[in-house]
Amino acid sequence: MSLELILISLCCILFVLSVFLCWKLYQFSVLIIDLEDAIEESLDILDEKYSNLNEIIKKPVFFDSVEVRQVISEIRGCHDAILVIANKLTRKTGAISGEIEKKNN
């Protein structure tokens, strides 16, 4: 009789532990899905800004001031930084930055 009682109590403990672990797994999976959605939205924004910067960079500059040249240099740096960030975020998805750069240039 005591063996049956021990087995029943162990089964109850395992059941409670399983329910608790399933709940934690559910919470973690919801967190991952939310994070994935946030990254996708961020990548969409980065893609839009990258396209806008690409259009701005293609325009010729007619004013030969040092300050204007520095601003253009900073815009090019931001342009490259956006590409690097997007490539780091999509490293495992198969997006190749070389193909994207060739298409944009």
KAGIDA-V830636 format. One record per residue. N is the residue number from 1. RES is the residue in three letters. PHI is phi in whole degrees, -180 to 180 (NA if undefined). PSI is psi in degrees with one decimal (none if undefined). D_FIRST is the distance of its C-alpha to the first C-alpha in whole Angstrom. Layout:
n = <N N>
res = <RES RES>
phi = <PHI PHI>
psi = <PSI PSI>
d_first = <D_FIRST D_FIRST>
//
This chain:
n = <1 2 3 4 5 6 7 8 9 10 11 12 13 14 15 16 17 18 19 20 21 22 23 24 25 26 27 28 29 30 31 32 33 34 35 36 37 38 39 40 41 42 43 44 45 46 47 48 49 50 51 52 53 54 55 56 57 58 59 60 61 62 63 64 65 66 67 68 69 70 71 72 73 74 75 76 77 78 79 80 81 82 83 84 85 86 87 88 89 90 91 92 93 94 95 96 97 98 99 100 101 102 103 104 105>
res = <MET SER LEU GLU LEU ILE LEU ILE SER LEU CYS CYS ILE LEU PHE VAL LEU SER VAL PHE LEU CYS TRP LYS LEU TYR GLN PHE SER VAL LEU ILE ILE ASP LEU GLU ASP ALA ILE GLU GLU SER LEU ASP ILE LEU ASP GLU LYS TYR SER ASN LEU ASN GLU ILE ILE LYS LYS PRO VAL PHE PHE ASP SER VAL GLU VAL ARG GLN VAL ILE SER GLU ILE ARG GLY CYS HIS ASP ALA ILE LEU VAL ILE ALA ASN LYS LEU THR ARG LYS THR GLY ALA ILE SER GLY GLU ILE GLU LYS LYS ASN ASN>
phi = <NA -70 -66 -64 -64 -65 -65 -66 -67 -64 -64 -65 -63 -64 -64 -63 -63 -64 -63 -62 -66 -64 -64 -65 -64 -62 -62 -67 -68 -65 -62 -65 -65 -63 -64 -64 -63 -65 -66 -63 -64 -64 -67 -63 -65 -62 -64 -64 -66 -63 -64 -63 -65 -63 -67 -66 -66 -71 -74 -73 -105 -102 -99 -100 -85 -64 -65 -65 -64 -66 -64 -63 -63 -67 -64 -64 -63 -64 -59 -68 -65 -61 -65 -64 -63 -64 -67 -67 -74 -112 -57 -93 -94 96 -74 -109 -70 -63 -66 -67 -65 -64 -68 -77 -89>
psi = <-37.6 -31.8 -40.9 -40.0 -41.2 -44.2 -40.4 -43.2 -38.3 -40.2 -40.9 -43.4 -43.6 -37.8 -45.9 -42.3 -41.1 -42.4 -43.4 -45.6 -35.9 -40.1 -44.5 -38.7 -40.5 -46.0 -41.3 -39.5 -36.3 -40.0 -42.9 -41.6 -42.3 -41.6 -39.7 -42.1 -41.4 -40.6 -40.4 -43.1 -40.6 -39.9 -35.6 -42.9 -44.4 -38.7 -41.8 -46.3 -36.3 -43.0 -42.3 -44.5 -35.8 -39.8 -39.8 -41.4 -31.5 -21.2 135.3 149.8 127.8 -9.5 125.6 40.8 149.3 -39.4 -41.3 -41.9 -37.7 -39.8 -42.4 -39.7 -41.1 -37.3 -41.4 -39.1 -42.3 -38.9 -47.6 -37.0 -39.9 -41.7 -42.1 -44.3 -45.0 -38.9 -37.2 -37.1 -26.3 26.8 -41.9 -0.5 -6.0 4.8 129.5 122.2 -30.3 -41.3 -37.9 -43.4 -41.7 -37.8 -38.0 -27.9 none>
d_first = <0 4 5 5 6 9 10 11 12 14 15 17 19 20 21 23 24 26 27 29 30 32 33 35 36 38 39 41 42 44 45 46 48 50 51 52 54 56 57 58 60 62 63 65 66 67 68 71 72 73 75 77 77 78 81 82 83 85 87 90 91 95 95 95 94 92 89 89 88 86 84 84 83 80 79 79 76 74 75 73 71 69 69 67 65 64 64 61 59 60 60 57 58 61 64 67 69 72 72 72 75 77 76 77 80>
//
